[in-house]
Amino acid sequence: MNYNVARTVSETALNIRIEFLKKTYLHLGFSILAFIVLEYIWLNSPVANFMTRIMVGGYSWLIVLGAFMGISWLADSWARSSNSKNMQYMGLGLFVFAESIIFIPLLFIAKLYAPNVIPMAGIYTGLLFLGLTFTAFTTKKDFSFLGGILKIGGFVALGTIVVSIIFGFSLGLFFSFIMVVFASASILYSTSNIIRHYHPDQYVAASLSLFSSVALLFWYILQILLSLSRGD
C-alpha cells in the first residue's frame, strides 16, 4: 500500500495508524526473537568464549564500541531509506546482528556465574517496556522534548564509559541505574515519535529505534542483576 510520505502517522486515517503500529511492533517482536536465536547460537558454540577473550580487557572494548557505533549509524540510515524496502530490512538485520555480537561477553559471563539472571533481566525488561509503552500511549503527551536531553546524556554516558576504559575503573551499580533511567527515557521518546512523527512507510526504522532502546535497557538491567548476584 502506498502512502503520501509527506504526512506523518498522526495525520493519517485511523486504519492506517493501526496498520503502522501493528507492523512496527511485529517487526520489533521478530527482531527480539532473532536476537534471542542468535545469542542462543553464540552462547552454545566456541564463538562465545573466543569473542569474550578478544573483546574484553584493555583497549579492545573501545575498538568494539567504535565499530558498533559506526555500524549502528549505517544500519539506521539504511532502515530510514525511502527508496528501497530491501535496504530498510538490511539495516534492521545488520543492527540486530551487531547487537547480538556486542552482547556476547556480558551474556557469556552471566551464563557462567549466574545463568538465572538472564531470564530475570528479560522479564524485568519486558515489564518495564510494557509499562513505558502504556504510559506513552495513554498520557497522550509528546515526549519528543526528551530528544535533546537524550543526545546530551548519550554523549556524557559515552564519555564516561571511554574514560573508565582508559583509566581502568569500574562504573559501578550507580551508573547502571542511571543508564536504566536513560534507556527508559529513550523508550518513551521512541514510542512518542512512533505515535506522532514517523511516516506510515517507516515502520522498519521505527522498530529499529525501539529495539535499540529495549536492548540498552536489557543490557543495564542484566548488569545490575549480575552485580547483585555476585555481590559486587
C-alpha positions as CSV (number, residue, x, y, z in Angstrom):
1,M,0.0,0.0,0.0
2,N,1.4,3.4,-0.9
3,Y,1.1,6.4,1.3
4,N,1.8,10.0,1.0
5,V,5.2,10.0,2.8
6,A,4.9,13.8,3.4
7,R,2.2,13.0,6.0
8,T,3.1,11.7,9.5
9,V,1.2,8.8,11.0
10,S,-0.7,11.1,13.3
11,E,-2.1,12.9,10.3
12,T,-3.5,9.8,8.6
13,A,-6.7,7.9,9.0
14,L,-7.2,5.6,12.0
15,N,-6.9,2.4,10.0
16,I,-3.5,3.5,8.6
17,R,-2.3,4.4,12.1
18,I,-3.3,1.0,13.4
19,E,-1.7,-0.8,10.4
20,F,1.6,1.2,11.0
21,L,1.6,0.3,14.8
22,K,0.9,-3.4,14.0
23,K,3.8,-3.5,11.6
24,T,6.1,-1.7,13.9
25,Y,5.6,-3.9,16.9
26,L,5.5,-7.0,14.8
27,H,8.9,-6.1,13.4
28,L,10.1,-5.4,16.9
29,G,8.9,-8.8,18.1
30,F,10.7,-10.6,15.2
31,S,13.9,-8.5,15.9
32,I,13.9,-9.6,19.5
33,L,13.2,-13.2,18.5
34,A,16.1,-13.1,16.0
35,F,18.3,-11.6,18.7
36,I,17.4,-14.4,21.1
37,V,18.1,-17.1,18.5
38,L,21.5,-15.5,17.6
39,E,22.5,-15.4,21.2
40,Y,21.5,-19.0,21.8
41,I,23.7,-20.0,18.8
42,W,26.7,-17.9,20.0
43,L,26.5,-19.0,23.7
44,N,26.3,-22.6,22.7
45,S,29.3,-22.5,20.5
46,P,33.1,-21.8,20.9
47,V,32.3,-18.4,19.5
48,A,31.2,-17.0,22.9
49,N,34.5,-17.9,24.7
50,F,36.6,-16.6,21.8
51,M,34.7,-13.3,21.4
52,T,34.7,-12.7,25.1
53,R,38.5,-13.1,25.2
54,I,39.2,-10.7,22.4
55,M,36.5,-8.1,23.2
56,V,37.1,-7.7,27.0
57,G,40.1,-6.1,28.5
58,G,42.5,-3.3,27.6
59,Y,41.5,-1.0,24.8
60,S,39.8,-3.7,22.7
61,W,36.4,-2.7,24.1
62,L,37.0,0.8,22.8
63,I,37.5,-0.6,19.3
64,V,34.4,-2.7,19.7
65,L,32.3,0.3,20.8
66,G,33.7,2.4,18.0
67,A,32.8,-0.3,15.4
68,F,29.4,-0.8,16.9
69,M,28.6,3.0,16.8
70,G,29.7,3.1,13.1
71,I,27.6,0.0,12.3
72,S,24.6,1.4,14.2
73,W,24.7,4.7,12.2
74,L,24.9,2.8,8.9
75,A,22.1,0.4,9.9
76,D,19.9,3.3,11.0
77,S,20.5,5.2,7.7
78,W,19.6,2.1,5.7
79,A,16.5,1.5,7.8
80,R,15.3,5.0,7.1
81,S,15.9,4.6,3.3
82,S,12.8,5.9,1.4
83,N,14.0,4.3,-1.9
84,S,14.3,0.6,-1.1
85,K,12.4,-1.6,1.3
86,N,15.1,-4.2,1.0
87,M,17.6,-1.6,2.2
88,Q,15.4,-0.9,5.2
89,Y,15.4,-4.6,6.1
90,M,19.1,-4.9,5.6
91,G,19.6,-2.0,8.1
92,L,17.4,-3.7,10.7
93,G,19.0,-7.1,10.2
94,L,22.5,-5.5,10.4
95,F,21.6,-3.8,13.7
96,V,20.2,-6.9,15.3
97,F,23.3,-8.9,14.3
98,A,25.6,-6.2,15.6
99,E,23.7,-6.1,18.9
100,S,24.0,-9.9,19.2
101,I,27.8,-9.6,18.8
102,I,28.3,-6.8,21.4
103,F,26.1,-8.7,23.9
104,I,28.2,-11.9,23.8
105,P,30.7,-11.1,26.6
106,L,28.1,-9.9,29.0
107,L,25.8,-12.9,28.4
108,F,28.7,-15.3,28.4
109,I,29.8,-14.1,31.8
110,A,26.3,-14.2,33.1
111,K,25.8,-17.7,31.8
112,L,29.0,-18.8,33.6
113,Y,28.4,-17.2,37.0
114,A,24.6,-16.6,37.4
115,P,22.6,-18.0,34.5
116,N,19.3,-17.4,36.3
117,V,19.7,-13.6,36.0
118,I,19.4,-13.8,32.2
119,P,15.7,-14.7,32.1
120,M,15.1,-12.4,35.1
121,A,16.6,-9.5,33.2
122,G,14.4,-10.4,30.2
123,I,11.3,-10.4,32.3
124,Y,12.1,-7.1,34.1
125,T,12.9,-5.5,30.7
126,G,9.7,-6.7,29.2
127,L,7.6,-5.5,32.1
128,L,9.3,-2.1,32.2
129,F,8.9,-1.8,28.4
130,L,5.2,-2.6,28.6
131,G,4.7,0.0,31.4
132,L,6.5,2.7,29.5
133,T,4.7,1.9,26.3
134,F,1.3,2.1,28.2
135,T,2.4,5.4,29.6
136,A,3.3,6.9,26.2
137,F,0.0,5.7,24.6
138,T,-2.3,6.7,27.4
139,T,-0.9,10.0,28.6
140,K,-1.1,11.5,25.1
141,K,1.9,13.5,26.0
142,D,4.5,14.3,23.3
143,F,7.9,13.1,24.7
144,S,9.9,14.5,21.8
145,F,11.3,17.1,24.2
146,L,13.5,14.3,25.5
147,G,15.5,14.2,22.3
148,G,17.9,16.9,23.3
149,I,18.3,15.6,26.8
150,L,19.0,12.1,25.4
151,K,21.5,13.4,23.0
152,I,23.5,15.3,25.6
153,G,23.1,12.4,28.1
154,G,24.3,10.0,25.5
155,F,27.5,11.9,24.9
156,V,28.1,12.2,28.7
157,A,27.5,8.4,29.2
158,L,29.7,7.5,26.3
159,G,32.5,9.8,27.5
160,T,32.2,8.3,31.0
161,I,32.5,4.8,29.6
162,V,35.5,5.7,27.5
163,V,37.2,7.3,30.5
164,S,36.5,4.3,32.6
165,I,38.1,2.0,30.0
166,I,41.2,4.2,29.6
167,F,41.8,4.6,33.3
168,G,40.6,1.1,34.3
169,F,38.0,1.9,36.9
170,S,34.5,0.3,37.3
171,L,31.4,2.4,36.8
172,G,29.5,0.5,39.4
173,L,25.8,0.0,40.1
174,F,25.0,3.7,40.4
175,F,25.9,4.2,36.7
176,S,23.9,1.2,35.7
177,F,20.8,2.5,37.5
178,I,21.3,5.9,35.7
179,M,21.5,4.1,32.4
180,V,18.3,2.2,33.1
181,V,16.6,5.6,33.6
182,F,18.3,6.8,30.4
183,A,17.1,3.7,28.4
184,S,13.6,4.2,29.8
185,A,13.5,7.8,28.7
186,S,14.7,6.6,25.3
187,I,11.8,4.2,25.0
188,L,9.3,7.0,25.9
189,Y,11.0,9.2,23.3
190,S,10.9,6.5,20.6
191,T,7.3,5.5,21.3
192,S,6.2,9.1,21.2
193,N,7.9,9.5,17.9
194,I,6.2,6.4,16.6
195,I,2.8,7.8,17.5
196,R,3.4,11.2,16.1
197,H,6.4,11.8,13.9
198,Y,7.1,8.8,11.8
199,H,5.7,8.4,8.3
200,P,3.4,5.4,7.5
201,D,6.1,3.7,5.5
202,Q,8.8,4.0,8.2
203,Y,7.8,1.0,10.4
204,V,11.1,-0.7,9.9
205,A,13.0,2.3,11.1
206,A,10.5,2.7,14.0
207,S,11.1,-0.9,15.1
208,L,14.9,-0.4,14.9
209,S,14.6,2.6,17.2
210,L,12.5,0.7,19.7
211,F,14.8,-2.4,19.6
212,S,17.8,-0.2,20.2
213,S,16.2,1.3,23.4
214,V,15.0,-2.1,24.6
215,A,18.4,-3.7,24.1
216,L,20.0,-0.8,26.1
217,L,17.5,-1.3,28.9
218,F,18.2,-5.1,28.9
219,W,21.9,-4.6,29.0
220,Y,21.9,-2.5,32.1
221,I,19.2,-4.4,34.0
222,L,21.3,-7.5,33.3
223,Q,24.4,-5.8,34.6
224,I,22.6,-4.8,37.8
225,L,21.3,-8.3,38.4
226,L,24.6,-9.8,37.7
227,S,26.5,-7.5,40.0
228,L,24.0,-8.1,42.8
229,S,24.2,-11.8,42.4
230,R,28.0,-11.7,42.6
231,G,28.0,-9.3,45.5
232,D,29.9,-6.6,43.5
